[in-house]
Amino acid sequence: MAHRCAVCAKEFRYRSVLTAHLRCHTGEKPFECSVCSKKFSQAAHLSTHLRIHTGDKPFECSVCEKKFSHAGQLRSHIRTHTGEKPFECSVCNKKFSQTSNLRSHLSTHTGEKPFGCSVCDKRFSHDGHLRRHLRTHTSEKPFECLVCNKKFSQTEHLRTHIRTHIGEKPFECLVCKKKFRETGNLRSHLRTHTGEKPFECSVCSKKFRQAAHLSTHLRTHTGEKPFECSVCNKKFRQTGALKSHLRTHTGEKPFDCSVCSKKFSQAAHLTRHLRTHTGDKPFECVVCNKKFLKGGNLKSHLRTHTGEKPFECSVCNKKFRQTGELKSHLRTHTGEKPLDCSVCSKKFSQAAHLTRHLRTHTGDKPFECVVCNKKFLQGGNLKSHLRTHTGEKPFECSVCNKKFSQAAHLRSHFRTHTGEKPVGLQREVK
């Protein structure tokens, strides 16, 4: 004899099952947990709940021996081995291994979001998402790592974290066999093989492989720098840039050169330094094929071909190819000379000028003529000297077209046309 529910007309074989069913209409929950006082409508639900407190997991997977606290979890898990997806979407025929995944998916068709946040009115398609969201308001982190006691707001974050302790990397790239701790990292990595860049900047249309890269890029448009140094209050767009900057305060240099043991504060600086040992110059000019150790050097070099001078002096509007040239030039306006000679304390505005000056103390003459082996303090002096061997005369008088090997000789000659007297002679005449 069938026992029918008077509310929804659903039929049951046993009266006891009908009695349990009726509680879903009345809301009655007569079974209470003795540990946390949570109440349940059915005794079986209470038994399952109690395993959360006892840690009991009586249901074991026969394939991988993983254990579960109730049979339903084991059944869902077994499908990860069999690949079975028995739950099909009636709209698009997509299949799922669990009914909960199907329910979540159906909301993408209906747009239904029946679960609303009581704090900020944000709505969600299922209650699990709402529960997770509520923790952003309460800051609750109920999931704790048994190894290091770190706490997390979501179980999946805890699972991912545990892999940092056990070294597990279960997600493998089918192309290059590289392994990852998280499926998200694998998905991002796969784009390095496919070239896919699904994340597009709404301002400049630049595309990125990862959403995080797009978020960082957007700050170049907004000017936002959310990461602040606790020592000097300098702000940065990226956490990585802040970490590197903090080492300027701590003096930490964790990156060692395997050849000469020199230490560096940043991995990128070590990579560049290693090229001084290997001779590797990976950055090649597409115009003249000249190669460079650093990408920045190539960028500066390319401007010698394009004529671009993007760095402008705010005082006299003179333009420069490199920021370093602009900095040096600005000192001609400020009169600043921050570089001291360690021998005689003479000051200089540019490092190159100090380097040349130091040779007057050391007697070092590093520029040698390949023809007669004469040595010079400065590269410019060597260039002038080489013309005595080649006969080259690149400096031409605009009045009579006479040519000279040195600019100084042209200037002296030019006075024969202008009648101008050298500064020393002018003083004697006065």
C-alpha positions as CSV (number, residue, x, y, z in Angstrom):
1,M,0.0,0.0,0.0
2,A,1.4,3.4,-1.0
3,H,1.5,6.2,1.5
4,R,0.8,9.6,-0.1
5,C,2.0,13.0,1.1
6,A,-1.1,15.3,1.7
7,V,0.9,18.4,0.7
8,C,2.6,17.5,-2.5
9,A,1.0,14.1,-3.4
10,K,4.3,12.3,-3.6
11,E,4.0,8.6,-2.7
12,F,6.2,6.4,-0.5
13,R,6.3,2.7,0.1
14,Y,6.8,3.0,3.9
15,R,5.0,5.2,6.4
16,S,8.3,6.0,8.2
17,V,9.7,7.4,5.0
18,L,6.6,9.5,4.5
19,T,7.0,10.8,8.1
20,A,10.6,11.9,7.4
21,H,9.5,13.5,4.1
22,L,6.7,15.6,5.8
23,R,9.4,17.4,7.8
24,C,10.6,19.1,4.6
25,H,7.1,20.8,4.6
26,T,6.8,21.5,8.3
27,G,10.5,22.5,8.8
28,E,10.6,20.3,11.9
29,K,14.2,19.2,12.9
30,P,13.9,16.9,15.9
31,F,17.5,15.5,15.7
32,E,20.1,17.6,17.5
33,C,23.9,17.3,17.5
34,S,25.2,16.9,21.0
35,V,28.4,18.7,20.1
36,C,27.4,21.9,18.3
37,S,23.5,21.8,18.8
38,K,22.9,21.9,15.0
39,K,19.5,20.4,14.2
40,F,18.4,18.0,11.4
41,S,15.2,16.7,10.0
42,Q,16.4,13.1,9.7
43,A,18.5,10.8,11.9
44,A,20.7,9.8,8.9
45,H,21.6,13.4,8.3
46,L,22.7,13.8,12.0
47,S,24.8,10.6,11.8
48,T,26.6,12.0,8.7
49,H,27.1,15.4,10.4
50,L,28.6,13.8,13.6
51,R,31.5,12.5,11.4
52,I,32.6,16.1,11.0
53,H,33.3,16.1,14.8
54,T,34.7,12.6,15.1
55,G,36.7,12.7,11.8
56,D,35.3,9.2,11.0
57,K,35.5,8.4,7.2
58,P,34.1,4.9,6.8
59,F,33.7,5.0,3.0
60,E,36.9,4.2,1.1
61,C,37.6,4.4,-2.7
62,S,38.7,1.0,-4.0
63,V,40.8,2.7,-6.7
64,C,42.9,5.3,-4.8
65,E,42.0,4.4,-1.2
66,K,40.8,8.0,-0.5
67,K,38.2,8.0,2.4
68,F,35.0,9.9,2.8
69,S,32.5,10.7,5.6
70,H,29.4,9.6,3.6
71,A,28.5,7.4,0.8
72,G,27.3,10.2,-1.5
73,Q,30.7,11.8,-1.5
74,L,32.3,8.4,-2.4
75,R,29.9,7.9,-5.3
76,S,30.7,11.4,-6.7
77,H,34.4,10.7,-6.3
78,I,34.4,7.4,-8.1
79,R,33.2,9.2,-11.2
80,T,36.5,11.1,-11.3
81,H,38.0,7.6,-12.1
82,T,35.3,6.3,-14.4
83,G,34.7,9.6,-16.2
84,E,31.0,9.0,-15.9
85,K,28.8,12.1,-16.2
86,P,25.2,10.9,-15.7
87,F,23.5,14.3,-15.2
88,E,22.7,16.1,-18.5
89,C,21.5,19.7,-19.1
90,S,18.1,19.7,-20.8
91,V,19.0,23.0,-22.5
92,C,22.5,22.4,-24.1
93,N,23.0,18.7,-23.4
94,K,26.2,19.3,-21.4
95,K,26.9,16.5,-18.9
96,F,28.1,16.6,-15.3
97,S,29.3,14.1,-12.8
98,Q,27.3,15.7,-9.9
99,T,23.8,17.0,-9.6
100,S,25.0,20.1,-7.8
101,N,27.2,21.0,-10.7
102,L,24.2,20.6,-13.0
103,R,22.0,22.8,-10.8
104,S,24.7,25.5,-10.8
105,H,25.1,25.2,-14.6
106,L,21.3,25.5,-15.2
107,S,21.4,29.0,-13.6
108,T,23.6,30.1,-16.6
109,H,20.6,29.5,-18.8
110,T,17.9,30.9,-16.5
111,G,19.9,33.7,-15.0
112,E,18.3,32.8,-11.7
113,K,20.1,33.9,-8.5
114,P,17.8,33.0,-5.7
115,F,20.4,33.4,-2.9
116,G,20.8,37.0,-1.7
117,C,23.5,38.3,0.7
118,S,21.9,40.0,3.7
119,V,24.8,42.4,4.0
120,C,25.4,43.8,0.5
121,D,22.4,42.5,-1.5
122,K,24.7,40.6,-3.9
123,R,22.9,37.5,-5.3
124,F,24.2,34.0,-6.2
125,S,23.0,31.1,-8.2
126,H,23.4,28.6,-5.3
127,D,23.8,28.6,-1.6
128,G,27.4,27.4,-1.5
129,H,28.6,30.5,-3.3
130,L,26.6,32.7,-0.9
131,R,28.2,30.9,2.1
132,R,31.7,31.6,0.7
133,H,30.8,35.2,0.0
134,L,29.5,35.8,3.5
135,R,33.0,35.1,4.8
136,T,34.3,38.2,3.0
137,H,32.1,40.2,5.4
138,T,32.7,38.1,8.6
139,S,36.4,37.4,7.8
140,E,35.7,33.9,9.1
141,K,38.4,31.3,8.2
142,P,37.0,28.0,9.4
143,F,39.4,25.7,7.4
144,E,42.8,25.2,9.2
145,C,45.9,23.5,8.0
146,L,47.0,20.7,10.4
147,V,50.6,21.2,9.5
148,C,51.2,25.0,10.0
149,N,47.8,26.1,11.4
150,K,47.2,28.6,8.6
151,K,43.5,29.3,8.2
152,F,41.4,29.7,5.0
153,S,38.0,30.9,4.1
154,Q,37.4,28.1,1.5
155,T,38.1,24.4,1.5
156,E,39.6,24.5,-2.0
157,H,42.2,27.1,-0.8
158,L,43.1,24.8,2.0
159,R,43.4,21.8,-0.3
160,T,45.7,23.8,-2.6
161,H,47.8,25.0,0.3
162,I,48.3,21.5,1.7
163,R,50.1,20.6,-1.6
164,T,52.8,23.1,-0.7
165,H,53.6,20.8,2.3
166,I,53.4,17.4,0.5
167,G,54.8,18.7,-2.8
168,E,51.9,17.3,-4.7
169,K,51.3,18.6,-8.3
170,P,48.4,16.6,-9.7
171,F,47.7,18.7,-12.8
172,E,50.0,17.8,-15.7
173,C,50.4,19.6,-19.1
174,L,49.8,17.1,-21.9
175,V,52.1,19.1,-24.2
176,C,55.3,19.5,-22.1
177,K,54.5,17.3,-19.0
178,K,55.1,20.3,-16.6
179,K,53.0,19.8,-13.4
180,F,51.0,22.3,-11.4
181,R,49.3,22.4,-8.0
182,E,46.2,24.1,-9.3
183,T,44.0,23.7,-12.3
184,G,44.0,27.4,-12.8
185,N,47.8,27.5,-13.2
186,L,47.6,24.6,-15.7
187,R,45.0,26.5,-17.7
188,S,47.1,29.6,-17.8
189,H,50.2,27.6,-18.7
190,L,48.4,25.9,-21.6
191,R,48.0,29.3,-23.2
192,T,51.8,29.5,-23.6
193,H,51.4,26.6,-26.1
194,T,48.2,27.8,-27.8
195,G,49.1,31.5,-27.8
196,E,45.5,32.3,-26.6
197,K,45.1,35.7,-25.0
198,P,41.5,35.8,-23.8
199,F,41.7,38.8,-21.5
200,E,41.5,42.2,-23.3
201,C,42.2,45.7,-22.0
202,S,39.0,47.8,-22.4
203,V,41.2,51.0,-22.8
204,C,43.9,50.0,-25.3
205,S,42.7,46.6,-26.5
206,K,46.0,44.9,-25.5
207,K,45.4,41.2,-24.8
208,F,46.8,39.0,-22.0
209,R,46.9,35.3,-21.2
210,Q,46.0,35.7,-17.5
211,A,43.4,37.8,-15.8
212,A,46.0,38.8,-13.2
213,H,48.2,40.3,-15.9
214,L,45.3,42.3,-17.2
215,S,44.5,43.6,-13.7
216,T,48.2,44.7,-13.3
217,H,48.2,46.3,-16.8
218,L,45.0,48.3,-16.1
219,R,46.9,50.1,-13.3
220,T,49.1,51.7,-16.0
221,H,45.9,53.5,-17.2
222,T,44.4,54.3,-13.8
223,G,47.7,55.1,-12.1
224,E,46.7,53.0,-9.2
225,K,49.5,51.7,-6.9
226,P,47.9,49.7,-4.2
227,F,51.0,48.1,-2.7
228,E,52.8,50.5,-0.2
229,C,56.3,50.1,1.4
230,S,55.9,50.1,5.2
231,V,59.4,51.8,5.5
232,C,59.3,54.7,3.1
233,N,55.7,54.7,1.9
234,K,56.7,54.3,-1.8
235,K,53.8,52.7,-3.7
236,F,53.9,50.0,-6.4
237,R,51.5,48.5,-8.9
238,Q,52.6,44.9,-8.2
239,T,53.4,42.9,-5.1
240,G,56.5,41.5,-6.8
241,A,57.8,45.1,-7.3
242,L,57.2,45.9,-3.6
243,K,59.0,42.7,-2.5
244,S,62.0,43.6,-4.6
245,H,62.0,47.2,-3.3
246,L,61.9,46.0,0.3
247,R,65.3,44.4,-0.2
248,T,66.8,47.9,-0.7
249,H,65.9,48.5,2.9
250,T,66.9,45.1,4.3
251,G,70.0,44.7,2.1
252,E,68.9,41.1,1.4
253,K,70.5,39.6,-1.7
254,P,69.1,36.1,-2.1
255,F,70.2,35.4,-5.6
256,D,73.8,34.0,-6.0
257,C,75.8,33.8,-9.2
258,S,76.9,30.2,-9.6
259,V,80.1,31.3,-11.4
260,C,81.6,34.1,-9.3
261,S,79.3,34.0,-6.2
262,K,78.2,37.7,-6.6
263,K,74.8,38.3,-5.0
264,F,71.8,40.1,-6.2
265,S,68.6,41.4,-4.7
266,Q,66.5,40.5,-7.8
267,A,66.4,37.4,-10.0
268,A,66.3,39.6,-13.2
269,H,69.6,41.3,-12.1
270,L,71.2,37.8,-11.7
271,T,70.0,36.8,-15.1
272,R,71.5,39.9,-16.7
273,H,74.8,39.4,-14.8
274,L,75.1,35.7,-15.9
275,R,75.3,37.0,-19.5
276,T,78.6,38.7,-18.7
277,H,80.0,35.2,-18.1
278,T,78.3,33.4,-21.0
279,G,78.7,36.3,-23.5
280,D,75.0,35.8,-24.4
281,K,73.4,38.8,-26.1
282,P,69.8,37.8,-26.7
283,F,68.5,41.2,-27.8
284,E,69.2,41.9,-31.5
285,C,68.6,45.1,-33.5
286,V,66.4,44.3,-36.5
287,V,68.0,47.2,-38.4
288,C,71.7,46.6,-38.1
289,N,71.8,43.2,-36.3
290,K,73.8,44.6,-33.3
291,K,73.2,42.5,-30.2
292,F,72.8,43.6,-26.6
293,L,72.9,42.1,-23.1
294,K,69.8,44.0,-21.9
295,G,66.4,44.7,-23.5
296,G,66.7,48.3,-22.3
297,N,70.0,48.8,-24.2
298,L,68.3,47.6,-27.4
299,K,65.4,50.0,-26.9
300,S,67.9,52.9,-26.5
301,H,69.9,51.8,-29.5
302,L,66.8,51.6,-31.7
303,R,66.3,55.3,-31.2
304,T,69.6,55.9,-33.0
305,H,67.9,54.5,-36.1
306,T,64.5,56.1,-35.6
307,G,65.8,59.5,-34.3
308,E,63.3,59.3,-31.5
309,K,64.1,61.4,-28.4
310,P,61.2,60.9,-25.9
311,F,62.8,62.5,-22.9
312,E,62.4,66.3,-22.8
313,C,64.1,68.8,-20.4
314,S,61.4,70.7,-18.6
315,V,63.7,73.8,-18.5
316,C,65.0,74.2,-22.0
317,N,62.9,71.6,-23.9
318,K,66.1,69.9,-25.2
319,K,65.3,66.2,-26.0
320,F,67.2,63.1,-25.3
321,R,67.2,59.4,-26.3
322,Q,67.8,58.1,-22.7
323,T,66.6,59.0,-19.2
324,G,70.2,58.9,-18.1
325,E,71.2,61.6,-20.6
326,L,68.3,63.8,-19.4
327,K,69.3,63.4,-15.8
328,S,72.9,64.4,-16.6
329,H,71.7,67.3,-18.6
330,L,69.4,68.6,-15.9
331,R,72.5,69.1,-13.7
332,T,73.7,71.8,-16.2
333,H,70.7,73.8,-15.0
334,T,70.8,73.0,-11.3
335,G,74.6,73.1,-11.0
336,E,74.4,69.9,-9.0
337,K,77.7,67.9,-8.8
338,P,76.9,64.8,-6.8
339,L,80.0,62.7,-7.8
340,D,83.2,63.3,-5.7
341,C,86.7,62.3,-6.6
342,S,88.0,60.0,-3.8
343,V,91.6,61.4,-4.3
344,C,91.2,65.2,-4.5
345,S,87.5,65.7,-3.7
346,K,86.8,67.5,-7.0
347,K,83.1,67.2,-7.9
348,F,81.5,66.2,-11.1
349,S,78.0,66.3,-12.6
350,Q,78.4,63.1,-14.6
351,A,79.9,59.6,-13.8
352,A,81.7,59.6,-17.2
353,H,83.5,62.9,-16.3
354,L,84.6,61.5,-12.9
355,T,85.9,58.3,-14.6
356,R,88.0,60.4,-17.0
357,H,89.3,62.6,-14.2
358,L,90.4,59.6,-12.1
359,R,92.8,58.7,-14.9
360,T,94.7,61.9,-14.2
361,H,95.5,60.4,-10.8
362,T,96.1,56.8,-11.9
363,G,97.9,57.6,-15.2
364,D,95.7,55.0,-16.8
365,K,95.4,55.4,-20.6
366,P,93.0,52.7,-21.7
367,F,92.5,53.8,-25.4
368,E,95.3,52.6,-27.6
369,C,96.0,53.4,-31.2
370,V,96.1,50.1,-33.3
371,V,98.6,51.7,-35.7
372,C,101.3,53.2,-33.5
373,N,100.3,51.9,-30.1
374,K,100.1,55.5,-28.6
375,K,97.7,55.6,-25.6
376,F,95.1,58.1,-24.6
377,L,93.1,59.1,-21.5
378,Q,89.9,59.5,-23.5
379,G,88.2,57.8,-26.5
380,G,87.6,61.1,-28.2
381,N,91.4,61.9,-28.2
382,L,92.1,58.5,-29.8
383,K,89.5,59.2,-32.5
384,S,91.2,62.6,-33.3
385,H,94.6,60.9,-33.3
386,L,93.5,58.1,-35.7
387,R,92.8,60.8,-38.4
388,T,96.6,61.5,-38.5
389,H,96.9,58.0,-39.9
390,T,93.9,57.9,-42.1
391,G,94.1,61.5,-43.4
392,E,90.4,61.9,-42.8
393,K,89.2,65.5,-42.5
394,P,85.5,65.5,-41.5
395,F,85.3,69.2,-40.4
396,E,84.6,71.5,-43.4
397,C,84.7,75.4,-43.4
398,S,81.3,76.7,-44.6
399,V,83.0,79.7,-46.2
400,C,85.9,78.3,-48.2
401,N,85.3,74.6,-48.0
402,K,88.7,73.9,-46.5
403,K,88.7,70.7,-44.5
404,F,90.3,69.8,-41.1
405,S,90.9,66.7,-39.1
406,Q,89.8,68.3,-35.8
407,A,87.0,70.6,-34.8
408,A,89.4,72.8,-32.8
409,H,91.4,73.4,-36.0
410,L,88.3,74.4,-37.9
411,R,87.3,76.9,-35.2
412,S,90.8,78.5,-35.3
413,H,90.6,78.7,-39.1
414,F,87.1,80.2,-39.1
415,R,88.4,83.3,-37.2
416,T,90.4,84.2,-40.3
417,H,87.1,84.8,-42.0
418,T,85.3,86.6,-39.1
419,G,88.3,88.5,-37.8
420,E,87.5,87.3,-34.3
421,K,90.4,87.0,-31.9
422,P,90.8,84.2,-29.4
423,V,89.7,85.0,-25.8
424,G,93.3,85.3,-24.5
425,L,94.3,87.8,-27.1
426,Q,91.2,89.9,-26.6
427,R,92.2,90.3,-22.9
428,E,95.7,91.4,-23.9
429,V,94.4,94.1,-26.3
430,K,92.1,95.5,-23.6
